[in-house]
Amino acid sequence: CRISISFTKSIFVQSKVDFLSHEVTRAGIRADPKKLKAITELLFPRSKKGMPSFLGALNYYSRFIQDFAVYGAALYQVKDEDFAPGGDISAARRSFATLQQKVAEAPILRHFSRDLPVHVTLFANEWAVSTTLMQEHDELMHPVRFCGRVLKDAEMNYHPAEKEVLALLQLLKVCYTQLAGRTIHVYTRFSTLEWVHKSKSLFGRATQFAVLLSPWHLV
């Protein structure tokens, strides 16, 4: 395999590199501030047809937005009749404003380090799940990746503890390359994770969860 480099098209020894609407530095990676500023200046859509463009722009930077799916769910669920006279889009407007604020405050995501412990926080509500992958730098926890998704109709009926398992499973899938074979410190509101991971008397969904979590070292 032969690899060649064009010196006229290359730049070396840079403290910052702009790549695909992102800024990459030694400290980490962050979204291009100019792109984020454009998102914060968007007006609330006048119809459902205008919603996909806003959500599409946000999806590209969702890894930088904590609880993106939690707040975005209200926008995904908006209907045409909600924009008609007498319709209620107050929840969608609040979510829209919250997401724009989160975009404006999007943090730098630290580069994943295999030399540092891994910490994961879980969150779930009625319609979405969210996780945060973190590592400690200078005695402070810094985000490495935000992850989440809107729940399917059947999943909305799950117990909150089961939803948190779904959140964890998604993060393990998305960040498999970084997390495989590592000890993962999981912070959750319920003891269900420990029960699912260690109990020998399981049935139903708990059995499926136990099988999916069995390869992982969760503490």
Backbone hydrogen bonds in HBPLUS format (Angstrom, degrees):
<---DONOR---> <-ACCEPTOR-->    atom                        ^
c    i                          cat <-CA-CA->   ^        H-A-AA   ^      H-
h    n   atom  resd res      DA  || num        DHA   H-A  angle D-A-AA Bond
n    s   type  num  typ     dist DA aas  dist angle  dist       angle   num
A0009-LYS N   A0006-SER O   3.16 MM   3  5.41 144.7  2.29 103.4 113.2     1
A0010-SER N   A0007-PHE O   3.42 MM   3  5.00 161.7  2.45  93.8  99.0     2
A0017-VAL N   A0024-VAL O   2.89 MM   7  5.14 156.3  1.95 144.7 152.6     3
A0024-VAL N   A0017-VAL O   2.83 MM   7  5.14 171.9  1.84 152.9 155.7     4
A0019-PHE N   A0022-HIS O   2.82 MM   3  5.17 160.7  1.86 144.5 151.1     5
A0022-HIS N   A0019-PHE O   2.97 MM   3  5.17 129.6  2.23 104.6 119.0     6
A0032-ASP N   A0021-SER O   3.06 MM  11  5.24 155.1  2.12 136.8 129.2     7
A0023-GLU N   A0030-ARG O   2.79 MM   7  5.34 169.0  1.80 163.2 166.5     8
A0030-ARG N   A0023-GLU O   2.99 MM   7  5.34 157.4  2.04 147.1 154.5     9
A0025-THR N   A0028-GLY O   2.85 MM   3  5.32 177.9  1.85 172.3 172.4    10
A0029-ILE N   A0109-LEU O   2.84 MM  80  5.27 158.0  1.88 147.4 152.2    11
A0109-LEU N   A0029-ILE O   2.85 MM  80  5.27 164.7  1.87 158.9 154.2    12
A0035-LYS N   A0032-ASP O   2.99 MM   3  5.37 121.6  2.34 109.6 123.6    13
A0036-LEU N   A0032-ASP O   3.08 MM   4  6.42 158.7  2.13 155.4 162.2    14
A0037-LYS N   A0033-PRO O   2.87 MM   4  6.01 153.6  1.94 146.1 153.3    15
A0038-ALA N   A0034-LYS O   3.21 MM   4  6.43 150.6  2.30 140.3 146.9    16
A0039-ILE N   A0035-LYS O   3.29 MM   4  6.65 145.8  2.42 140.5 149.0    17
A0039-ILE N   A0036-LEU O   3.07 MM   3  5.11 121.0  2.44  95.4 110.0    18
A0040-THR N   A0036-LEU O   3.03 MM   4  6.39 155.3  2.10 151.9 158.4    19
A0042-LEU N   A0039-ILE O   3.19 MM   3  5.41 164.8  2.22 108.4 113.0    20
A0050-GLY N   A0047-SER O   3.20 MM   3  5.67 147.8  2.30 108.3 116.3    21
A0051-MET N   A0048-LYS O   3.03 MM   3  5.31 156.4  2.08 109.7 117.1    22
A0054-PHE N   A0051-MET O   3.10 MM   3  5.42 120.4  2.48 107.5 121.4    23
A0055-LEU N   A0051-MET O   3.01 MM   4  6.28 168.3  2.03 161.7 165.3    24
A0056-GLY N   A0052-PRO O   2.70 MM   4  5.74 149.1  1.79 144.4 153.7    25
A0057-ALA N   A0053-SER O   3.13 MM   4  6.27 155.8  2.19 139.7 144.8    26
A0058-LEU N   A0054-PHE O   3.06 MM   4  6.34 154.0  2.13 145.3 152.8    27
A0059-ASN N   A0055-LEU O   2.79 MM   4  5.94 155.3  1.85 149.6 156.3    28
A0061-TYR N   A0058-LEU O   2.92 MM   3  5.35 135.4  2.12 109.1 121.4    29
A0062-SER N   A0059-ASN O   3.19 MM   3  4.81 170.6  2.20 102.7 104.1    30
A0064-PHE N   A0061-TYR O   2.97 MM   3  5.68 161.8  2.00 122.4 128.2    31
A0065-ILE N   A0062-SER O   3.04 MM   3  5.13 160.9  2.08 108.4 114.6    32
A0146-PHE N   A0063-ARG O   3.18 MM  83  4.79 146.5  2.29 132.7 137.6    33
A0071-TYR N   A0067-ASP O   3.24 MM   4  6.56 160.6  2.28 158.4 160.6    34
A0072-GLY N   A0068-PHE O   2.76 MM   4  5.77 151.2  1.84 150.9 160.9    35
A0073-ALA N   A0069-ALA O   3.03 MM   4  5.75 134.8  2.25 138.0 143.3    36
A0075-LEU N   A0072-GLY O   2.95 MM   3  5.26 132.3  2.19 106.2 119.4    37
A0076-TYR N   A0072-GLY O   3.04 MM   4  6.40 149.7  2.14 153.0 162.4    38
A0077-GLN N   A0073-ALA O   3.05 MM   4  6.22 143.8  2.19 148.3 157.7    39
A0082-ASP N   A0079-LYS O   3.05 MM   3  5.33 142.9  2.19 103.6 114.6    40
A0083-PHE N   A0080-ASP O   3.08 MM   3  5.74 153.7  2.15 116.0 122.7    41
A0084-ALA N   A0081-GLU O   3.15 MM   3  5.04 149.4  2.24  96.7 105.9    42
A0087-GLY N   A0084-ALA O   2.83 MM   3  5.34 157.9  1.87 143.8 145.4    43
A0093-ARG N   A0089-ILE O   2.89 MM   4  6.16 156.0  1.95 152.5 159.4    44
A0094-ARG N   A0090-SER O   2.98 MM   4  6.25 155.5  2.05 147.7 154.0    45
A0095-SER N   A0091-ALA O   2.99 MM   4  6.24 161.1  2.03 148.2 153.3    46
A0096-PHE N   A0092-ALA O   2.85 MM   4  6.00 156.2  1.90 147.8 155.0    47
A0097-ALA N   A0093-ARG O   2.96 MM   4  6.17 163.3  1.99 149.3 152.8    48
A0098-THR N   A0094-ARG O   2.89 MM   4  6.08 157.4  1.94 148.3 155.2    49
A0099-LEU N   A0095-SER O   2.89 MM   4  6.04 163.3  1.92 151.9 155.8    50
A0100-GLN N   A0096-PHE O   3.05 MM   4  6.27 155.3  2.11 145.0 152.0    51
A0101-GLN N   A0097-ALA O   3.02 MM   4  6.25 150.2  2.11 143.0 151.0    52
A0102-LYS N   A0098-THR O   2.90 MM   4  6.20 154.5  1.96 148.3 155.7    53
A0103-VAL N   A0099-LEU O   2.84 MM   4  6.06 148.8  1.94 145.9 154.5    54
A0104-ALA N   A0100-GLN O   3.05 MM   4  6.29 155.2  2.11 142.2 148.3    55
A0105-GLU N   A0101-GLN O   3.09 MM   4  6.36 134.7  2.30 138.6 150.8    56
A0106-ALA N   A0103-VAL O   3.20 MM   3  5.01 167.4  2.22 106.3 107.4    57
A0110-ARG N   A0143-PRO O   3.01 MM  33  6.34 152.4  2.08 160.7 156.0    58
A0116-LEU N   A0113-SER O   3.44 MM   3  5.68 170.0  2.45 106.8 109.6    59
A0185-HIS N   A0118-VAL O   2.97 MM  67  6.09 171.6  1.98 151.5 152.3    60
A0119-HIS N   A0134-MET O   3.04 MM  15  5.11 160.9  2.08 155.2 152.9    61
A0134-MET N   A0119-HIS O   2.78 MM  15  5.11 167.8  1.79 160.9 161.3    62
A0120-VAL N   A0185-HIS O   2.77 MM  65  6.08 155.3  1.83 169.5 169.4    63
A0187-TYR N   A0120-VAL O   2.80 MM  67  6.12 159.9  1.84 167.4 173.2    64
A0121-THR N   A0132-THR O   3.10 MM  11  5.30 155.6  2.16 142.3 149.4    65
A0132-THR N   A0121-THR O   3.07 MM  11  5.30 149.4  2.17 143.1 148.5    66
A0122-LEU N   A0187-TYR O   3.27 MM  65  6.47 147.8  2.38 177.1 172.7    67
A0123-PHE N   A0130-SER O   2.84 MM   7  5.08 136.0  2.03 163.9 162.1    68
A0130-SER N   A0123-PHE O   2.80 MM   7  5.08 157.3  1.85 154.1 151.9    69
A0125-ASN N   A0128-ALA O   3.05 MM   3  5.74 164.7  2.07 167.0 170.2    70
A0151-LEU N   A0127-TRP O   2.87 MM  24  5.37 169.8  1.88 131.3 134.7    71
A0129-VAL N   A0149-ARG O   3.02 MM  20  5.69 161.3  2.05 161.9 167.5    72
A0149-ARG N   A0129-VAL O   3.13 MM  20  5.69 146.0  2.25 138.4 146.6    73
A0131-THR N   A0147-CYS O   2.70 MM  16  5.18 159.5  1.75 158.1 156.6    74
A0147-CYS N   A0131-THR O   3.00 MM  16  5.18 162.9  2.03 148.6 147.6    75
A0133-LEU N   A0145-ARG O   2.87 MM  12  5.16 177.3  1.87 164.7 165.6    76
A0144-VAL N   A0133-LEU O   2.68 MM  11  5.45 165.2  1.70 163.2 157.8    77
A0145-ARG N   A0133-LEU O   3.33 MM  12  5.16 155.1  2.39 134.9 135.7    78
A0135-GLN N   A0142-HIS O   3.11 MM   7  5.64 154.9  2.17 153.4 158.9    79
A0142-HIS N   A0135-GLN O   2.93 MM   7  5.64 168.6  1.94 149.1 152.2    80
A0137-HIS N   A0140-LEU O   2.79 MM   3  5.37 162.4  1.82 161.9 159.8    81
A0140-LEU N   A0137-HIS O   2.98 MM   3  5.37 152.5  2.06 113.1 121.7    82
A0155-GLU N   A0152-LYS O   3.05 MM   3  5.16 116.3  2.47  99.3 115.4    83
A0156-MET N   A0152-LYS O   3.13 MM   4  6.41 132.8  2.36 151.8 164.2    84
A0156-MET N   A0153-ASP O   3.25 MM   3  5.43 141.5  2.40 100.3 110.6    85
A0157-ASN N   A0154-ALA O   3.23 MM   3  5.83 159.8  2.27 112.4 118.1    86
A0158-TYR N   A0155-GLU O   3.03 MM   3  5.29 164.4  2.05 111.4 116.4    87
A0162-GLU N   A0159-HIS O   2.87 MM   3  5.22 121.5  2.22 108.7 123.8    88
A0163-LYS N   A0159-HIS O   3.03 MM   4  6.42 150.2  2.12 152.9 162.4    89
A0164-GLU N   A0160-PRO O   3.05 MM   4  6.36 144.8  2.18 142.1 150.9    90
A0165-VAL N   A0161-ALA O   3.19 MM   4  6.56 142.4  2.34 138.1 147.8    91
A0165-VAL N   A0162-GLU O   3.13 MM   3  5.04 121.5  2.49  90.8 105.5    92
A0166-LEU N   A0162-GLU O   3.07 MM   4  6.47 151.2  2.15 144.4 151.8    93
A0167-ALA N   A0163-LYS O   2.95 MM   4  6.32 150.6  2.04 144.8 152.9    94
A0168-LEU N   A0164-GLU O   2.99 MM   4  6.29 157.2  2.05 146.2 151.4    95
A0169-LEU N   A0165-VAL O   2.88 MM   4  6.13 162.8  1.91 154.6 159.3    96
A0170-GLN N   A0166-LEU O   3.02 MM   4  6.24 153.0  2.10 147.2 153.6    97
A0171-LEU N   A0167-ALA O   3.18 MM   4  6.49 161.2  2.22 148.0 152.4    98
A0172-LEU N   A0168-LEU O   2.94 MM   4  6.21 162.3  1.97 156.3 161.2    99
A0173-LYS N   A0169-LEU O   3.07 MM   4  6.23 143.5  2.21 139.5 148.7   100
A0173-LYS N   A0170-GLN O   3.14 MM   3  5.10 122.8  2.49  93.1 107.6   101
A0174-VAL N   A0170-GLN O   2.88 MM   4  6.16 166.9  1.90 157.7 160.6   102
A0175-CYS N   A0171-LEU O   2.84 MM   4  5.83 165.2  1.86 155.0 159.1   103
A0179-LEU N   A0175-CYS O   3.00 MM   4  6.10 156.2  2.06 158.0 165.7   104
A0180-ALA N   A0176-TYR O   2.88 MM   4  5.50 151.4  1.96 156.5 156.4   105
A0182-ARG N   A0179-LEU O   3.07 MM   3  5.52 157.0  2.12 143.9 140.7   106
A0184-ILE N   A0217-HIS O   2.93 MM  33  6.24 165.7  1.95 166.4 171.1   107
A0219-VAL N   A0184-ILE O   2.92 MM  35  6.13 163.8  1.95 157.8 157.7   108
A0195-TRP N   A0191-SER O   3.14 MM   4  6.43 159.5  2.18 150.0 156.4   109
A0196-VAL N   A0192-THR O   2.72 MM   4  5.90 169.1  1.73 163.9 165.4   110
A0197-HIS N   A0193-LEU O   2.95 MM   4  5.99 153.6  2.02 143.7 151.3   111
A0198-LYS N   A0194-GLU O   3.02 MM   4  6.02 139.0  2.19 143.1 151.9   112
A0199-SER N   A0195-TRP O   2.79 MM   4  5.27 156.8  1.85 146.1 151.4   113
A0207-THR N   A0204-GLY O   3.07 MM   3  5.62 135.5  2.27 110.8 121.0   114
A0209-PHE N   A0205-ARG O   2.86 MM   4  6.19 162.6  1.89 158.4 163.6   115
A0210-ALA N   A0206-ALA O   2.87 MM   4  6.03 156.5  1.93 144.6 151.1   116
A0211-VAL N   A0207-THR O   3.03 MM   4  6.30 155.5  2.10 148.9 154.7   117
A0212-LEU N   A0208-GLN O   3.05 MM   4  6.30 162.9  2.08 151.6 156.0   118
A0213-LEU N   A0209-PHE O   2.90 MM   4  6.08 145.2  2.03 149.1 158.9   119
A0214-SER N   A0210-ALA O   2.94 MM   4  5.80 125.3  2.25 138.9 151.1   120
A0216-TRP N   A0213-LEU O   2.97 MM   3  5.58 157.6  2.02 123.2 130.4   121
